[in-house]
Amino acid sequence: MKLFYGNIENNLVTINDDEQQHIIKVLRMKEGEEIHVTDGKGNLASGKLMIEGKKAGIDVTEIKNNLPEFAPKLHIAIAPTKNIDRIEFFVEKAVEMGVSEISIIITEKTERKNINIDKIRKQSIAASKQSLRFHFPVIHDVAKLSDFLKNTDPEHTFVAHCHENLERVQLNTIPSSDKYIFLIGPEGDFSEKEIGYLSDNKIKAVSLGSQRLRTETAGVFVAAWNYNKMI
């Protein structure tokens, strides 16, 4: 399936401008080839490629609406790593494994404060197309940990940290649910003050095993744990 991103509204399908350029200049596709377009909101159009000058369109033969979403839903809130390549790696892999939402959170020990969130969103779209997702994940604006918690349901929220002297439950003991929210800390982990603050907000702490995982590895691990529940 050759899947592209665009807009689908009232049976009118428009391919995203960047995607049009990719089709014509990079892929050098030919008019009449079969293509598919998703809006990332659960809708999928199929048809034949139309090319007019530097513009690419689709002669629609079928539109499928409201395709099913992944379940359970997973929202990962993760602190950015000093090396941005690592967080970008996490985003790509988590999206491929069906994560529903990603938040970049700023914590006490976060070293990198400047994040190009638009670039992260573009990478999310690319990973969604690569893995043939028709519901793209939501990539939220960067937020401080305290601000993130203001709109968080503590019943479904967990924090993964490495403080062995503090109470944690095992990941495999978490009750089944239709949604999960996981907080992943920065290099150096959440501070004990932050963990206390999370506990005061009724956020439960979990262990991801006996090994100490890097930030991006912990995020991918949680995404894989949830992906296993989907299949």
N, C-alpha and C positions, 0 to 999 in steps of 0.2 A: 504494500500500500504506500503510495506517494502522498503523504499527508502534509498539508500546509495550513497556516493560520490566517483567519480572516473574520469577516463579519457576516452573520446570518440573521436576517430580520425580514419577516413577512415574505418569505420565499425568495428574497433578494440576497444574493451571495456576492460579496466583494472580497477579493484576496488582498491581504495587507501589502502596502507599498514595498516594504523591504523584501517580502516574500516574492513579489512579482519580479523584482530585480534578480533575486536568487534563481528563480525559474529560468529567466531569459539569459542572463549573463554568466551564471556559474554552472547550472545544470544543463543549459542549452537544450531544453526540452522542445519537442516538436508539437505543433498544433495537432489536436486530435488524440493526444495521449490521455489515458485515464488518470484523473487526479481526484483527490478528496480534500475537502476544506472543513476545518472545525473552528468554532468560535471559542473553544475552551470552556464553554458553559453547558456542555452535554449535547450539542447539536452537531450533526455531520452531514455535509453535502457531498454528493458524488456526481461525476460527470466527465466531460471531455474538455481538455485545455483549449482555450481560444487565445490567439496572439494577434494583436493589432499594434504594429510599430513597437514601442517600448512598453506596452501594456499587456498584462496577462489577465485573462478572465476564465470563467468556467461556464460551459453549457450544461446546466444542471439536469440530471436525469432522475435523481432521488434525493430527498432530504429526510433524515431521521432525527426526530426531536426527543429531548429528555432521555437520553441514554443513561443507564444506571451508573451511579457513582460507586467508588470503592467504599467498602465497609470492613472493619470499623474505621472511622475518621481519625486522623492523627495530626496534631498540631505540635510542631517542635519549635521551641523558643531557645535559641542558641547564641552564646556569646561569640563575637567574631575573633578569629585567631590573628596573631600578629602577622603571619604570612597569609595574605588574602587568598592565595591559591588553595589553601586547605579548606577554607569555608566554601569556596566555589566547588571544590570536589564534593563536599558534603551535599550541597544543593543539588548537583547533578544526580548523584546516586539516590538521595532521598526522594527526589521527584520520580525517578525511574521506578521506585518501589512504592509509589502511590501516596506519598505524604499529602495531606489536604491543605495544610497551612504551614508557613515558616515565618517566624519572627526573629529578627536580629536584636538581641538585648544587650544593653550596656550595664556592666557590673563594676564592683569596686576594683577588681584586678584586670579589667579589660584594658589592654594596651592600645589597641586600634580603635579610634573613635570615628574616623571618617570612612564611611562605607558608600560605595556607588550602588545604591539600591536599584537603579534602573538597569545596570549591567546584570545584577543578580536576577532581575525579572526576565531579562532577555534570555539568560541561560536557562531559566526555568521553562520558558516556552520551547526552547530548542530541545531540552531533555524530554519535555512532554510529547513533542512530535516524534522524537526518536523512539520513545516507548509506546507510541500509539495511544496516548491518553486523549480523551475527549472532554474531560473536566480538568482544567489546569489548576494547580494549587494557587492559593492566595499568598502573595509575598507582601507582608506588612511593612510599613515604615519602621525605621529604627526607633527603639524606645528604651528608656531606662527601665530597669527591673521593677521599680516601684510603680511606674506608670503602667507597665504591662499587666501587673496583678490587679489593677483596678477593674478590668473587664474579664477577669478569669474566674471560672467556676472551680472552686477548690475541691469539689467532690470528684472531679475527673482529672485533677492535676497532680503531677508527681515531679520531684526534683531528684536528679541523679547526681550524687556527689561522692567523693572519695574519703571523707572523714570517718575513719573506722571507729573512732571513739564515740560517734553520735549514732543514734538509733536509725536503722534502715531496714526495710523489708526486701525480700528477694523479688526480682522481677517476675518470676513465674508464679508468684502468689497473688498478684494483682487480680482482682475480680474481673470477669468479662464485662465489657461495656461496648456501647455503640460509638464511643469517642474517647480519646485520650489526649492529654496535653502534657508534654515533657519539657522540663527545663534542663538545659545542658550548660555547664559553666565554662569559664575561660581557661586558658593555661594557668595553672596555679589554683584552679577550682574556685568555687564560691567561698567567701570568707565565713567563719563561724558566725559572725554577726548577721550576715545575709541568711544563712541557714536558720538561725533563730527567728529572724523576721519572717521567713517563709513558713516556719512551724507555727508562729503566732497567727498566720493567715490560713492555718489548717491545710497547708500543702504537705503531702506525705513524701518522705524520703525513701528512695530505692537504691539498691546496689545492682550494678551491672556485671557482677562477678568478681573474682579474686584478682584479675589483672587490672592494672591501672591503664585506662584508655585515654588516648588523646581526645581533645574536644571533638574534632571532626569524626573520629572513629566511634566515639560514643553516640554521636548523632546518627551515623549510618547503622550502628548496631540496633538502636531503638527503631529505626525505620524498617530494618530487616525483621525484627521481632514482630512488628505490626503487620508487615507484608505476609508473614507466615500465617497470620490469622485470616487473611483474605483468601488464601488458596485452599 
